[in-house]
Amino acid sequence: MQLAVLLTHEESSTRKRIKLLMKFGDLALETLLLYQMLEAGSPAVLIGIFTFVTASNALACAAMMFDFLIIIGCPMLVVIYCLSTFTFDHVKFAINLEVFPPGWFEQGASVLAYAEQVGVIYESLKSLRIMTALNFFTRIGVNMTLCFRLWLVVGLIKKPKKHRSSVYPKRHRLGAALLVAYAAMLIICVEESVRTSSLACQPHPECVVNARRWTVLEAGSLTQCPCLMLIDRDLAPKTYAEWENPMNVTEKVAQLAAKGELQTLQLTNRYLGTLPEELRRCKNLRHLSSEYTHTQTFPAWIGEFTKLEFLHVESKLTSPMVVLPDDMFDDMSALTFIHFALFIPVAKLPSFDGLANLKSLTLAVFLLLEELPAFDKLHNLERIVLASMPALNGLPDFAPISDLKSFAVSDRGAWCCNGFLGDCDLTDGKCGVHPMWGTPAATCVASDRAATPTTLAAVKTFSATTCGPVLRPGDLVGPPTPELMAPCNGTMWKQCEWPGGVEAMCYSTRFMAITCTTSAYPIEMRRGQTELLHQPCLWAW
């Protein structure tokens, strides 16, 4: 009974000691939040501000003000930082949307975005999400302490005469010493975590985001970097040697994957013949992008990346992907984006049944693929792009898809004229021998293989972007060759000579090497950029 009286009395030393213990608990929660920011590799400026606020909270009595800064101010600062550092050319993107046909590579926003910026901002914004039990505990904890203090403020406003002479007990030297020691230790730990992890990752400029973790440095070691995001891209190789024999990054990937921390791996025009065994340790891998890396097979353990959200694989004409593991997608329920291109020899895709959360599916240049896996479990699919799949004779049932927002098909689709949609008309150009790929003429399908009513409705809804014209020589830029690259000499946008006086321009199509192309789409795009953006025309036309 006496303890209860002491706890309810505003001026009792017992209650003030309880408040002091609450402050220690508050600081513990804020320390956990700071730890999560360090592990997420948040930008140094945000970590510095959060550290200053937390240390100041330890040394000041105005606890509520710092609670507001932690709970409301810091998240707002993260958003402001992301908005101020992210740059994206909306005008160029609008030009691409207007010039290029639906479903083409250049219509993707990622073509114009800086991968490093996107990666840093992604990690920064991800730190605001509740993704683990620890996230939930710390977020709820700091919010509960703020609510409790607000409740006390309301009580004080109602009864101002009960204003306390002090918040914490006077002359509590032990408590004061602990708070000062905490602030000093916090600053030292954060500084050393940032410094040592930066030194550990210094030999690896390709690591654009790393965990800010206190690392015991070992001389000459290349596997200490707690790398979260590895991005190494050459978006426009200037010579044929760079295109055909890119830099081998297999050892680099193995070194940065050794600690098992990688969450993003993004490579363009680099050599990665096989995924190194060290990458298997990275169970939190969420983003895998491999463009023109000479990767022809995935290891059997590729399906162990159960947290993978983004998968983009652009194969190479001279070394295309040849096969995918049958059970590759069985446990990839987190995957939301798939882009597969230039899988020329692949005649069968793995089952899609494990892709319960897939939202975007892009398949391009599958010359031998005749059938797509069933869409039975793709309830969340919103976007489908099928490009240059001349052997495809039909489509799966679209009934499981509840909210399809985009469906684009470019180049020949034999299913448009072989009776799949109704009448069979083999005189249609889409059913003839393909003028570019040489795919044999289509034949009429049996009536029992006709489209379901739901599939017919989807094709009708998106009729403007499906069953379009067949690609012809000159529409699509071919693979780089020494002869096509020589007139450009590694220079983008330059006018180049073409037999017969045909208009041609040097361009890096889909991040391939800079070649001379007669395709009208990039030429029209460049004209639009020059006119709308008032960019200087360096090469006379």
C-alpha positions in Angstrom: 0.0 0.0 0.0 2.8 2.4 0.9 4.5 1.7 -2.5 1.3 2.5 -4.3 1.1 5.8 -2.5 4.7 6.7 -3.4 4.2 5.8 -7.1 1.1 8.0 -7.4 2.6 11.0 -5.5 4.1 13.5 -8.0 7.0 14.6 -5.8 8.0 11.2 -4.5 11.6 10.1 -5.1 10.4 6.6 -5.9 8.3 7.9 -8.8 11.2 9.9 -10.1 13.4 6.9 -10.0 10.8 5.0 -12.0 10.9 7.9 -14.5 14.7 7.5 -14.6 14.4 3.8 -15.4 11.8 4.7 -18.1 14.4 7.0 -19.6 16.9 4.1 -19.7 14.3 1.9 -21.4 13.5 4.7 -23.9 17.2 5.0 -24.7 17.4 1.2 -25.1 14.7 1.2 -27.7 16.3 4.1 -29.6 19.6 2.3 -29.5 17.9 -0.7 -31.2 16.5 1.6 -33.8 19.9 3.1 -34.5 21.4 -0.5 -34.7 18.8 -1.3 -37.3 19.7 1.8 -39.3 23.4 0.8 -39.1 22.7 -2.7 -40.3 20.6 -1.4 -43.1 23.5 0.7 -44.4 21.6 4.0 -44.1 23.4 7.1 -45.4 26.0 8.5 -43.0 24.2 11.9 -42.7 21.0 10.2 -41.5 22.9 8.0 -39.0 24.8 11.1 -37.8 21.6 13.0 -37.1 19.9 10.0 -35.4 23.0 9.5 -33.2 23.0 13.2 -32.2 19.3 13.0 -31.3 19.7 9.9 -29.2 22.9 11.1 -27.4 21.2 14.4 -26.7 18.2 12.6 -25.3 20.5 10.9 -22.8 21.9 14.2 -21.6 18.7 16.2 -21.4 15.5 16.1 -19.4 13.1 17.1 -22.2 12.5 13.5 -23.1 9.2 14.1 -25.0 10.8 16.5 -27.5 13.3 13.8 -28.4 10.6 11.2 -28.6 8.9 13.4 -31.2 12.1 13.7 -33.1 12.7 10.0 -33.1 9.2 8.9 -34.0 8.1 11.7 -36.4 11.1 13.9 -37.2 13.6 11.2 -38.3 11.2 9.3 -40.6 10.3 12.7 -42.2 14.0 13.4 -42.6 14.5 10.1 -44.4 11.7 10.9 -46.9 13.1 14.4 -47.4 16.6 13.0 -48.0 15.3 10.5 -50.6 13.3 13.2 -52.4 16.3 15.5 -52.5 18.8 13.0 -53.7 16.8 11.1 -56.3 17.0 12.4 -59.8 14.9 11.2 -62.7 14.3 12.7 -66.1 10.6 12.6 -66.5 10.7 14.4 -69.9 13.0 11.7 -71.3 10.8 9.0 -69.9 7.7 10.6 -71.5 9.5 10.7 -74.9 10.3 7.0 -74.6 6.7 6.1 -73.8 5.6 8.1 -76.8 8.2 6.8 -79.3 8.7 3.1 -78.5 6.0 0.5 -78.9 4.3 -0.9 -75.8 6.3 -3.5 -74.0 9.7 -2.4 -75.4 12.7 -2.3 -73.1 13.0 1.5 -73.3 9.5 1.9 -71.8 10.8 0.8 -68.4 11.6 3.5 -65.9 14.6 1.6 -64.7 16.3 2.3 -68.1 16.7 6.0 -67.1 17.1 5.7 -63.4 20.5 5.6 -61.7 20.8 2.1 -60.2 23.0 3.3 -57.3 20.5 6.0 -56.4 17.7 3.6 -56.5 19.5 1.2 -54.3 20.4 3.7 -51.6 16.9 5.1 -51.6 15.4 1.6 -51.5 17.5 0.7 -48.4 16.7 4.1 -46.8 12.9 3.7 -47.2 13.0 0.1 -46.3 14.4 1.1 -42.9 10.9 2.7 -42.2 9.1 -0.5 -42.8 8.2 -3.0 -40.1 9.6 -6.2 -41.6 10.9 -8.2 -38.6 9.9 -8.9 -35.0 12.6 -6.6 -33.8 11.3 -3.8 -36.0 7.8 -4.4 -34.6 9.1 -4.4 -31.0 11.2 -1.2 -31.3 8.6 0.8 -33.2 5.7 -0.1 -30.9 8.0 0.5 -27.9 9.0 4.0 -28.8 5.4 4.9 -29.7 4.1 3.5 -26.4 6.6 5.6 -24.4 5.5 8.7 -26.3 1.8 7.9 -25.7 2.5 7.5 -22.0 4.3 10.9 -21.8 1.5 12.6 -23.7 -0.9 11.1 -21.2 1.1 12.7 -18.4 1.1 16.1 -20.3 -2.7 15.9 -20.6 -2.9 15.3 -16.9 -0.6 18.3 -16.2 -2.7 20.5 -18.4 -5.9 19.5 -16.5 -4.2 20.1 -13.1 -1.5 22.7 -13.6 -1.1 23.1 -9.8 0.5 19.7 -9.7 3.5 20.9 -11.7 6.5 19.1 -10.5 9.6 20.8 -9.2 11.8 18.3 -11.1 11.3 15.3 -13.3 14.2 13.1 -12.1 15.7 12.7 -8.6 18.3 15.3 -7.7 21.9 14.3 -7.0 21.5 10.9 -8.5 25.1 10.7 -9.5 25.0 7.1 -10.6 22.2 7.7 -13.0 23.9 10.8 -14.4 27.2 9.0 -14.8 25.5 6.1 -16.6 23.7 8.5 -19.0 26.9 10.4 -19.8 28.8 7.1 -20.3 26.0 5.8 -22.5 26.2 9.0 -24.7 30.0 8.7 -25.0 29.8 4.9 -25.8 27.1 5.4 -28.3 29.1 8.0 -30.3 32.2 5.9 -30.2 30.4 2.7 -31.3 28.7 4.5 -34.2 31.9 6.2 -35.3 33.9 3.0 -35.2 31.1 1.1 -37.0 31.0 3.6 -39.8 34.8 3.9 -40.0 35.9 0.2 -39.9 33.1 -1.0 -42.2 34.1 1.7 -44.7 37.7 0.6 -44.6 36.7 -3.1 -45.0 34.8 -2.2 -48.1 37.3 0.3 -49.5 38.8 -2.3 -51.9 35.4 -2.9 -53.4 34.0 0.3 -55.0 31.3 -1.9 -56.6 29.7 -2.3 -53.1 27.4 0.8 -53.1 25.7 0.0 -49.8 27.2 -1.8 -46.9 26.2 -2.5 -43.3 27.7 0.0 -40.9 29.2 -2.7 -38.6 32.2 -2.5 -36.2 34.7 -4.7 -38.1 38.0 -6.1 -36.8 40.2 -5.4 -39.8 42.6 -8.0 -41.0 45.5 -7.0 -43.2 45.0 -8.0 -46.9 41.6 -9.6 -46.4 39.1 -9.0 -49.2 36.2 -10.9 -47.6 35.4 -8.7 -44.6 33.1 -6.2 -46.3 29.5 -6.5 -44.9 28.2 -5.7 -48.4 24.5 -5.3 -48.9 24.3 -4.1 -52.4 26.7 -4.9 -55.3 26.2 -2.9 -58.5 28.7 -3.1 -61.3 27.4 -1.9 -64.7 28.8 -0.9 -68.1 25.7 0.5 -69.9 27.3 1.1 -73.2 30.5 -0.8 -74.1 32.5 1.2 -76.6 34.6 -1.6 -78.2 33.8 -5.0 -79.5 36.4 -6.5 -77.1 34.6 -4.9 -74.1 31.3 -6.4 -75.4 32.6 -10.0 -76.2 35.1 -10.3 -73.3 33.8 -8.2 -70.4 35.5 -8.0 -67.1 35.3 -11.2 -65.1 33.6 -10.4 -61.7 33.2 -14.0 -60.5 35.9 -13.6 -57.8 34.6 -10.2 -56.8 31.0 -11.5 -56.3 32.4 -14.4 -54.3 34.4 -12.0 -52.0 31.5 -9.7 -51.4 29.1 -12.6 -50.8 31.4 -14.4 -48.4 29.7 -12.9 -45.3 26.3 -13.8 -46.6 24.9 -10.3 -46.3 24.2 -9.5 -50.0 20.7 -8.3 -50.6 21.2 -6.9 -54.1 23.3 -8.1 -57.0 23.1 -6.1 -60.2 25.6 -6.7 -63.1 25.5 -5.4 -66.6 28.1 -6.3 -69.3 30.3 -8.2 -66.8 31.3 -11.8 -66.9 29.7 -14.2 -64.4 29.7 -17.6 -66.1 28.2 -19.3 -63.0 26.9 -18.1 -59.7 29.7 -18.7 -57.1 29.0 -21.0 -54.3 29.5 -18.2 -51.8 26.4 -16.5 -53.1 24.4 -19.4 -51.7 25.0 -18.0 -48.2 23.1 -14.8 -49.0 19.7 -16.0 -47.8 18.3 -12.4 -47.7 19.0 -11.8 -51.4 16.1 -9.7 -52.7 17.2 -8.2 -56.0 19.1 -10.2 -58.7 19.8 -8.5 -62.0 22.1 -10.1 -64.6 22.4 -8.5 -68.0 24.8 -9.9 -70.7 26.9 -11.8 -68.1 27.4 -15.0 -70.2 25.4 -16.9 -67.5 24.0 -20.0 -69.3 22.6 -22.0 -66.4 21.5 -21.4 -62.8 22.7 -23.8 -60.1 20.2 -26.2 -58.5 20.2 -24.1 -55.3 18.9 -20.9 -57.0 15.5 -21.8 -55.6 16.8 -21.3 -52.0 16.5 -17.5 -52.5 13.1 -17.5 -50.9 13.1 -13.8 -50.2 13.9 -12.8 -53.8 11.6 -10.0 -54.9 13.1 -8.9 -58.2 14.6 -11.1 -60.9 15.9 -9.7 -64.2 18.0 -11.8 -66.5 19.0 -10.5 -70.0 20.9 -13.3 -71.7 23.4 -12.9 -74.6 22.9 -14.1 -78.2 26.3 -15.8 -78.3 25.9 -17.4 -74.8 22.2 -17.6 -74.0 20.6 -19.2 -71.0 19.9 -22.8 -72.0 17.9 -24.3 -69.2 16.2 -23.3 -65.9 15.8 -25.7 -62.9 12.3 -27.3 -62.9 11.7 -26.4 -59.2 13.2 -22.9 -59.4 10.1 -21.0 -58.5 8.6 -23.5 -56.0 9.5 -21.5 -52.9 9.8 -18.0 -54.3 6.5 -16.6 -53.0 8.1 -13.2 -52.4 9.0 -12.7 -56.1 7.0 -9.8 -57.6 9.0 -9.0 -60.8 10.4 -11.3 -63.5 12.1 -10.2 -66.7 13.7 -12.9 -68.9 15.1 -12.1 -72.3 17.1 -13.8 -75.0 16.6 -17.3 -73.7 16.7 -18.5 -77.3 17.2 -22.3 -76.8 14.9 -22.6 -73.8 11.8 -24.7 -74.8 10.3 -25.0 -71.3 9.8 -22.8 -68.3 9.5 -23.9 -64.7 6.1 -24.0 -63.1 4.7 -20.7 -61.9 2.7 -22.2 -59.1 5.1 -20.9 -56.4 4.8 -17.3 -57.6 1.8 -16.3 -55.5 2.8 -12.6 -55.3 4.1 -12.1 -58.9 2.9 -8.7 -60.3 5.0 -8.2 -63.5 6.0 -10.9 -66.0 8.2 -10.1 -69.0 9.4 -12.7 -71.5 11.3 -11.7 -74.6 13.0 -13.5 -77.4 12.1 -17.1 -76.6 12.3 -18.5 -80.1 11.6 -22.2 -79.2 9.0 -21.8 -76.4 5.6 -23.1 -77.6 3.7 -23.0 -74.3 3.6 -20.9 -71.1 3.2 -22.5 -67.7 -0.3 -22.2 -66.2 -1.3 -19.0 -64.5 -3.3 -20.9 -61.8 -1.6 -19.3 -58.8 -0.8 -15.9 -60.3 -3.7 -14.1 -58.6 -1.8 -10.8 -58.2 -0.4 -10.5 -61.7 -0.9 -7.0 -63.0 1.5 -6.7 -66.0 2.4 -9.1 -68.8 4.8 -8.5 -71.7 5.5 -11.1 -74.3 8.0 -10.0 -77.0 9.4 -12.0 -79.9 8.0 -15.4 -79.0 7.2 -16.6 -82.5 6.6 -20.3 -81.7 4.0 -19.6 -79.0 0.8 -21.3 -80.1 -1.5 -20.2 -77.3 -1.9 -18.6 -73.9 -2.8 -20.0 -70.4 -6.2 -19.3 -68.9 -6.4 -15.8 -67.5 -9.2 -16.6 -65.1 -7.0 -16.6 -62.0 -5.8 -13.1 -62.7 -8.1 -10.7 -61.0 -6.6 -7.3 -61.8 -4.7 -7.3 -65.0 -3.6 -3.7 -65.8 -1.3 -4.1 -68.8 -0.9 -6.8 -71.5 1.5 -6.1 -74.3 2.6 -8.4 -77.1 5.2 -7.3 -79.7 6.3 -9.2 -82.8 4.7 -12.3 -84.1 2.2 -14.2 -82.1 1.0 -17.3 -83.9 -1.9 -17.6 -81.5 -3.4 -14.4 -83.0 -4.2 -16.2 -86.3 -3.9 -20.0 -85.8 -7.4 -20.5 -84.5 -6.6 -20.0 -80.8 -8.7 -16.9 -80.7 -11.4 -18.3 -83.0 -11.0 -18.4 -86.8 -7.7 -19.8 -88.2 -6.2 -17.6 -90.9 -2.8 -18.9 -92.0 -2.6 -16.2 -94.7 -2.1 -13.6 -91.9 1.6 -12.5 -91.8 1.8 -13.4 -88.1 1.4 -17.1 -89.1 3.9 -17.1 -91.9 7.6 -17.7 -91.9 9.2 -15.1 -89.6 11.2 -12.6 -91.7 13.8 -12.1 -88.9 14.0 -15.3 -86.9 13.1 -17.8 -89.7 10.5 -19.5 -87.5 8.5 -21.9 -89.7 4.9 -21.0 -90.6 2.2 -21.8 -88.0 -0.5 -24.5 -88.3 -4.1 -24.3 -87.1 -4.6 -25.6 -83.6 -7.3 -28.0 -82.5 -10.6 -26.6 -81.3 -10.0 -28.1 -77.8 -6.9 -25.8 -77.4 -8.9 -22.6 -78.1 -8.7 -19.7 -75.7 -11.0 -19.7 -72.7 -13.6 -16.9 -72.4 -11.5 -15.1 -69.8 -8.4 -15.2 -72.0 -10.5 -13.9 -75.0 -11.8 -11.1 -72.8 -8.3 -10.1 -71.8 -7.1 -10.0 -75.4 -10.1 -7.9 -76.4 -9.5 -5.5 -73.5 -5.9 -4.9 -74.5 -6.4 -5.3 -78.3 -4.5 -2.1 -78.9 -1.3 -3.6 -77.5 -1.7 -7.2 -78.7 -1.6 -9.0 -82.1 0.4 -6.2 -83.7 2.7 -6.3 -86.7 5.5 -8.7 -87.2 9.1 -7.3 -86.7 11.1 -7.0 -89.9 14.8 -6.5 -90.5 15.7 -3.0 -89.4 13.0 -2.7 -86.8 15.1 -4.4 -84.1 18.7 -3.7 -83.6 20.8 -6.9 -84.1 23.7 -8.1 -81.9 26.8 -5.9 -82.0 29.4 -6.9 -84.6 32.8 -5.3 -85.4 31.4 -4.0 -88.6 28.4 -2.3 -87.0 30.5 -0.8 -84.2 33.4 0.5 -86.2 31.6 3.6 -87.6 30.6 4.7 -84.1 34.0 4.4 -82.5 32.4 4.3 -79.1 30.3 7.6 -79.5 26.6 7.7 -78.8 24.1 9.6 -80.9 26.6 10.1 -83.8 25.2 9.8 -87.3 26.8 6.8 -89.1 26.9 5.7 -92.7 24.7 2.9 -93.9 24.7 1.3 -97.4 22.1 3.0 -99.7 22.1 6.2 -97.8 19.7 5.0 -95.2 19.4 7.2 -92.1 21.4 5.6 -89.2 22.6 6.5 -85.7 25.0 5.2 -83.1 23.0 3.8 -80.2 23.3 1.4 -77.3 20.2 -0.7 -77.6 19.1 -2.4 -74.3 22.6 -1.6 -72.8 24.4 -3.5 -75.5 27.5 -2.2 -77.2 27.3 1.1 -79.2 26.4 0.1 -82.7 25.2 1.8 -85.9 21.4 1.2 -86.2 18.8 2.1 -88.8 15.9 1.6 -86.3 13.6 4.5 -86.5 12.7 4.4 -82.8 16.0 5.5 -81.1 16.4 8.1 -83.9 13.0 9.6 -83.2 13.7 9.4 -79.5 16.9 11.4 -79.9 15.2 14.0 -82.0 12.6 14.5 -79.3 15.3 14.9 -76.6 17.1 17.5 -78.7 13.9 19.5 -79.3 12.2 19.2 -75.9 15.2 19.3 -73.7 17.2 21.8 -75.8 20.2 19.6 -75.6 23.1 20.7 -77.9 23.3 18.8 -81.1 26.9 17.6 -81.2 26.6 15.7 -84.4 25.1 17.4 -87.5 22.3 15.5 -89.3 
